[in-house]
Amino acid sequence: MTQIKVLLIEDDPMVQEVNKEFIMSVPGFQVAAVAGNGEQGIQLIKEIRPDLVVLDVYMPKKDGVKTLQDIRKQKMKVDVIVISAAKDKETIGIMLQNGARDYIIKPFKFERMKESLESYKAFKSKIQTAAEFSQEMLDDIIRKPAVKQEDTWLPKGLNVHTMNEIKAYMGLQEGAQSAEEVANALGIARVTARRYLDFLVKEGELKLDMQYGGVGRPVNKYIVHSD
């Protein structure tokens, strides 16, 4: 497979350089151009025809929401990964509904972007090499992670998929959540949710918010660490 041509649309020059370096560090990817806002980005898509756009949300002139909507209205054949500080459910919902293949919340670690890009590369390769698809082939592309993540860093009994679901859910909550609330929202057992939440507290990603109600024991609630 040839190099995947990437257009980076980001208004902050320092973030541009960091994201560009990250993308170029992943084998198989080439940053063909950088745009400082959505208007420039749309024009560059027409000129260089990238495979992938890495798109910010908060930008002058034309923000990422309007940019992605325009990409879809103009039926541009390009995939989009969003990288933004926007973490409200309205923005995330709009971007996913308009076909963003992934959404990475700033600040993030290189490993998260690498995972996203490698997953996209595997998806692109499978799409391009098949003339037609069986249901099994399509399920493998759509429903299964293209990159097998190692669970060795997790305690026994925990897996990356559920961990990512819990982290994504907690990142969207404005207030503290109990293990029972998380379990009900994600359709898992309360004791299972508690194990993941306690692990994230140890990792420093969540913090405990002990709340006292009426008569009885206090309720342990969890909230994203703001540091």
C-alpha positions as a LaTeX table, in Angstrom:
\begin{tabular}{lrrr}
\hline
Residue & $x$ (\AA) & $y$ (\AA) & $z$ (\AA) \\
\hline
Met1 & 0.00 & 0.00 & 0.00 \\
Thr2 & 1.27 & 3.46 & $-0.89$ \\
Gln3 & 1.74 & 6.21 & 1.67 \\
Ile4 & $-1.49$ & 7.59 & 3.12 \\
Lys5 & $-1.69$ & 11.28 & 2.24 \\
Val6 & $-2.83$ & 13.41 & 5.21 \\
Leu7 & $-4.12$ & 16.97 & 5.37 \\
Leu8 & $-3.82$ & 18.50 & 8.86 \\
Ile9 & $-6.34$ & 21.26 & 9.63 \\
Glu10 & $-5.36$ & 23.00 & 12.88 \\
Asp11 & $-5.13$ & 26.72 & 13.69 \\
Asp12 & $-2.53$ & 26.65 & 16.49 \\
Pro13 & 1.01 & 26.67 & 14.98 \\
Met14 & 2.55 & 24.84 & 17.95 \\
Val15 & $-0.12$ & 22.14 & 17.88 \\
Gln16 & 0.33 & 21.91 & 14.11 \\
Glu17 & 3.98 & 21.03 & 14.57 \\
Val18 & 3.35 & 18.50 & 17.34 \\
Asn19 & 0.53 & 16.75 & 15.45 \\
Lys20 & 2.52 & 16.77 & 12.22 \\
Glu21 & 5.47 & 15.15 & 13.97 \\
Phe22 & 3.20 & 12.55 & 15.56 \\
Ile23 & 1.58 & 11.67 & 12.22 \\
Met24 & 4.91 & 11.44 & 10.40 \\
Ser25 & 6.22 & 9.14 & 13.15 \\
Val26 & 3.68 & 6.47 & 12.21 \\
Pro27 & 4.91 & 4.35 & 9.27 \\
Gly28 & 2.78 & 4.67 & 6.15 \\
Phe29 & 1.63 & 8.27 & 6.69 \\
Gln30 & 2.71 & 11.47 & 4.96 \\
Val31 & 1.51 & 14.97 & 5.90 \\
Ala32 & 0.99 & 16.48 & 2.46 \\
Ala33 & $-0.22$ & 19.89 & 3.65 \\
Val34 & $-1.33$ & 21.91 & 6.68 \\
Ala35 & $-4.24$ & 24.37 & 6.85 \\
Gly36 & $-4.93$ & 26.94 & 9.55 \\
Asn37 & $-8.72$ & 26.96 & 9.24 \\
Gly38 & $-11.62$ & 25.21 & 7.56 \\
Glu39 & $-11.75$ & 27.49 & 4.53 \\
Gln40 & $-8.12$ & 26.74 & 3.66 \\
Gly41 & $-8.74$ & 23.09 & 4.45 \\
Ile42 & $-11.64$ & 22.74 & 2.00 \\
Gln43 & $-9.57$ & 24.36 & $-0.74$ \\
Leu44 & $-6.60$ & 22.09 & $-0.07$ \\
Ile45 & $-8.79$ & 18.99 & $-0.15$ \\
Lys46 & $-9.80$ & 19.96 & $-3.68$ \\
Glu47 & $-6.19$ & 20.64 & $-4.69$ \\
Ile48 & $-4.23$ & 17.75 & $-3.18$ \\
Arg49 & $-6.99$ & 15.11 & $-2.73$ \\
Pro50 & $-5.78$ & 13.62 & 0.57 \\
Asp51 & $-6.81$ & 10.20 & 1.82 \\
Leu52 & $-7.27$ & 11.44 & 5.36 \\
Val53 & $-8.03$ & 14.77 & 7.06 \\
Val54 & $-6.98$ & 15.27 & 10.68 \\
Leu55 & $-9.35$ & 17.99 & 11.81 \\
Asp56 & $-9.58$ & 20.38 & 14.77 \\
Val57 & $-12.94$ & 21.80 & 15.91 \\
Tyr58 & $-12.20$ & 25.23 & 17.40 \\
Met59 & $-10.86$ & 27.35 & 14.52 \\
Pro60 & $-11.44$ & 30.85 & 13.08 \\
Lys61 & $-13.36$ & 31.57 & 9.84 \\
Lys62 & $-14.76$ & 28.05 & 9.56 \\
Asp63 & $-14.72$ & 25.69 & 12.52 \\
Gly64 & $-14.37$ & 21.92 & 12.34 \\
Val65 & $-18.10$ & 21.23 & 12.58 \\
Lys66 & $-18.91$ & 23.37 & 9.53 \\
Thr67 & $-15.83$ & 22.05 & 7.73 \\
Leu68 & $-16.86$ & 18.41 & 8.15 \\
Gln69 & $-20.44$ & 19.21 & 7.18 \\
Asp70 & $-19.16$ & 20.91 & 4.01 \\
Ile71 & $-16.93$ & 17.93 & 3.22 \\
Arg72 & $-20.00$ & 15.71 & 3.31 \\
Lys73 & $-22.25$ & 18.17 & 1.42 \\
Gln74 & $-19.69$ & 18.41 & $-1.37$ \\
Lys75 & $-19.32$ & 14.61 & $-1.37$ \\
Met76 & $-15.55$ & 14.77 & $-1.03$ \\
Lys77 & $-14.01$ & 11.31 & $-0.95$ \\
Val78 & $-11.87$ & 11.75 & 2.14 \\
Asp79 & $-11.85$ & 10.19 & 5.61 \\
Val80 & $-11.70$ & 12.32 & 8.74 \\
Ile81 & $-10.21$ & 11.88 & 12.20 \\
Val82 & $-11.07$ & 14.63 & 14.68 \\
Ile83 & $-8.55$ & 15.86 & 17.26 \\
Ser84 & $-10.01$ & 18.55 & 19.50 \\
Ala85 & $-10.38$ & 19.92 & 23.01 \\
Ala86 & $-14.16$ & 19.91 & 22.45 \\
Lys87 & $-15.61$ & 17.17 & 24.63 \\
Asp88 & $-19.28$ & 18.11 & 24.89 \\
Lys89 & $-21.68$ & 15.44 & 23.69 \\
Glu90 & $-23.34$ & 17.74 & 21.14 \\
Thr91 & $-20.10$ & 18.40 & 19.24 \\
Ile92 & $-18.92$ & 14.80 & 19.46 \\
Gly93 & $-22.34$ & 13.58 & 18.31 \\
Ile94 & $-22.37$ & 15.90 & 15.28 \\
Met95 & $-18.86$ & 14.91 & 14.22 \\
Leu96 & $-19.58$ & 11.19 & 14.52 \\
Gln97 & $-22.92$ & 11.54 & 12.72 \\
Asn98 & $-21.08$ & 13.24 & 9.86 \\
Gly99 & $-18.75$ & 10.31 & 9.48 \\
Ala100 & $-15.65$ & 11.02 & 11.57 \\
Arg101 & $-13.77$ & 7.72 & 11.81 \\
Asp102 & $-12.33$ & 8.60 & 15.22 \\
Tyr103 & $-12.46$ & 11.39 & 17.80 \\
Ile104 & $-9.41$ & 12.11 & 19.95 \\
Ile105 & $-9.78$ & 14.56 & 22.84 \\
Lys106 & $-6.92$ & 16.96 & 23.61 \\
Pro107 & $-4.65$ & 16.61 & 25.46 \\
Phe108 & $-3.73$ & 13.13 & 24.32 \\
Lys109 & $-0.70$ & 10.86 & 24.21 \\
Phe110 & 1.13 & 9.82 & 21.05 \\
Glu111 & 0.07 & 6.20 & 21.62 \\
Arg112 & $-3.60$ & 7.22 & 21.21 \\
Met113 & $-2.97$ & 8.87 & 17.85 \\
Lys114 & $-0.76$ & 5.99 & 16.73 \\
Glu115 & $-3.52$ & 3.53 & 17.58 \\
Ser116 & $-6.04$ & 5.58 & 15.60 \\
Leu117 & $-3.81$ & 5.92 & 12.53 \\
Glu118 & $-2.82$ & 2.25 & 12.50 \\
Ser119 & $-6.46$ & 1.26 & 12.80 \\
Tyr120 & $-7.29$ & 3.54 & 9.88 \\
Lys121 & $-4.41$ & 2.12 & 7.80 \\
Ala122 & $-5.66$ & $-1.43$ & 8.36 \\
Phe123 & $-9.22$ & $-0.37$ & 7.45 \\
Lys124 & $-8.01$ & 1.37 & 4.28 \\
Ser125 & $-5.96$ & $-1.63$ & 3.22 \\
Lys126 & $-8.87$ & $-4.05$ & 3.62 \\
Ile127 & $-11.26$ & $-1.76$ & 1.74 \\
Gln128 & $-8.86$ & $-1.32$ & $-1.18$ \\
Thr129 & $-7.83$ & $-4.95$ & $-1.59$ \\
Ala130 & $-11.32$ & $-6.48$ & $-1.80$ \\
Ala131 & $-13.48$ & $-6.24$ & $-4.92$ \\
Glu132 & $-16.55$ & $-7.34$ & $-3.01$ \\
Phe133 & $-17.29$ & $-8.40$ & 0.55 \\
Ser134 & $-18.86$ & $-11.28$ & 2.38 \\
Gln135 & $-20.73$ & $-10.49$ & 5.58 \\
Glu136 & $-17.86$ & $-11.98$ & 7.57 \\
Met137 & $-15.31$ & $-9.75$ & 5.84 \\
Leu138 & $-17.45$ & $-6.67$ & 6.39 \\
Asp139 & $-18.01$ & $-7.51$ & 10.05 \\
Asp140 & $-14.26$ & $-7.85$ & 10.49 \\
Ile141 & $-13.75$ & $-4.32$ & 9.15 \\
Ile142 & $-16.67$ & $-2.56$ & 10.80 \\
Arg143 & $-17.19$ & $-4.32$ & 14.11 \\
Lys144 & $-13.75$ & $-5.50$ & 15.18 \\
Pro145 & $-10.77$ & $-3.31$ & 16.08 \\
Ala146 & $-8.32$ & $-3.28$ & 13.18 \\
Val147 & $-5.39$ & $-3.04$ & 15.57 \\
Lys148 & $-5.16$ & $-5.69$ & 18.25 \\
Gln149 & $-4.32$ & $-3.92$ & 21.46 \\
Glu150 & $-2.29$ & $-5.68$ & 24.11 \\
Asp151 & $-4.01$ & $-6.01$ & 27.46 \\
Thr152 & $-0.79$ & $-6.80$ & 29.31 \\
Trp153 & $-0.74$ & $-3.41$ & 31.03 \\
Leu154 & $-4.14$ & $-4.12$ & 32.61 \\
Pro155 & $-4.82$ & $-6.24$ & 35.70 \\
Lys156 & $-6.11$ & $-9.75$ & 35.02 \\
Gly157 & $-9.79$ & $-9.74$ & 34.09 \\
Leu158 & $-9.81$ & $-6.23$ & 32.58 \\
Asn159 & $-9.74$ & $-5.58$ & 28.85 \\
Val160 & $-8.92$ & $-2.58$ & 26.67 \\
His161 & $-12.31$ & $-2.40$ & 24.93 \\
Thr162 & $-14.32$ & $-2.04$ & 28.14 \\
Met163 & $-11.67$ & 0.27 & 29.60 \\
Asn164 & $-11.96$ & 2.60 & 26.59 \\
Glu165 & $-15.77$ & 2.56 & 26.80 \\
Ile166 & $-15.65$ & 3.58 & 30.47 \\
Lys167 & $-13.05$ & 6.29 & 29.85 \\
Ala168 & $-15.07$ & 7.71 & 26.95 \\
Tyr169 & $-18.28$ & 7.68 & 29.02 \\
Met170 & $-16.65$ & 9.33 & 32.03 \\
Gly171 & $-15.10$ & 11.98 & 29.80 \\
Leu172 & $-18.58$ & 13.09 & 28.72 \\
Gln173 & $-20.01$ & 13.40 & 32.25 \\
Glu174 & $-20.16$ & 16.77 & 33.96 \\
Gly175 & $-20.72$ & 15.38 & 37.45 \\
Ala176 & $-19.46$ & 12.47 & 39.53 \\
Gln177 & $-20.81$ & 9.01 & 38.71 \\
Ser178 & $-21.28$ & 5.97 & 40.90 \\
Ala179 & $-20.26$ & 2.48 & 39.79 \\
Glu180 & $-23.95$ & 1.63 & 39.53 \\
Glu181 & $-24.63$ & 4.60 & 37.23 \\
Val182 & $-21.70$ & 3.66 & 34.98 \\
Ala183 & $-22.78$ & 0.02 & 34.94 \\
Asn184 & $-26.36$ & 0.91 & 33.97 \\
Ala185 & $-25.20$ & 3.29 & 31.24 \\
Leu186 & $-22.85$ & 0.74 & 29.65 \\
Gly187 & $-24.82$ & $-2.43$ & 30.30 \\
Ile188 & $-22.23$ & $-4.12$ & 32.50 \\
Ala189 & $-22.26$ & $-5.47$ & 36.06 \\
Arg190 & $-21.80$ & $-2.97$ & 38.90 \\
Val191 & $-18.90$ & $-4.98$ & 40.35 \\
Thr192 & $-17.21$ & $-4.95$ & 36.92 \\
Ala193 & $-17.63$ & $-1.19$ & 36.57 \\
Arg194 & $-16.22$ & $-0.74$ & 40.08 \\
Arg195 & $-13.04$ & $-2.66$ & 39.19 \\
Tyr196 & $-12.36$ & $-0.49$ & 36.14 \\
Leu197 & $-13.18$ & 2.74 & 37.99 \\
Asp198 & $-10.92$ & 1.85 & 40.92 \\
Phe199 & $-8.11$ & 1.04 & 38.48 \\
Leu200 & $-8.52$ & 4.43 & 36.78 \\
Val201 & $-8.35$ & 6.11 & 40.19 \\
Lys202 & $-5.02$ & 4.34 & 40.85 \\
Glu203 & $-3.80$ & 5.48 & 37.42 \\
Gly204 & $-4.68$ & 9.08 & 38.28 \\
Glu205 & $-7.25$ & 9.45 & 35.49 \\
Leu206 & $-10.22$ & 9.55 & 37.86 \\
Lys207 & $-10.61$ & 10.69 & 41.44 \\
Leu208 & $-12.96$ & 9.54 & 44.17 \\
Asp209 & $-15.78$ & 11.85 & 45.22 \\
Met210 & $-17.31$ & 10.35 & 48.36 \\
Gln211 & $-20.88$ & 11.55 & 48.81 \\
Tyr212 & $-23.03$ & 11.30 & 51.90 \\
Gly213 & $-26.77$ & 10.98 & 51.50 \\
Gly214 & $-29.25$ & 10.14 & 54.21 \\
Val215 & $-28.90$ & 7.27 & 56.64 \\
Gly216 & $-26.45$ & 4.61 & 55.56 \\
Arg217 & $-23.00$ & 4.23 & 54.12 \\
Pro218 & $-21.46$ & 6.96 & 51.94 \\
Val219 & $-21.53$ & 6.38 & 48.18 \\
Asn220 & $-18.26$ & 6.28 & 46.26 \\
Lys221 & $-18.57$ & 8.35 & 43.12 \\
Tyr222 & $-15.98$ & 8.93 & 40.43 \\
Ile223 & $-15.09$ & 11.97 & 38.37 \\
Val224 & $-12.44$ & 12.73 & 35.75 \\
His225 & $-9.26$ & 14.12 & 37.31 \\
Ser226 & $-9.05$ & 17.79 & 36.34 \\
Asp227 & $-5.23$ & 18.10 & 36.66 \\
\hline
\end{tabular}
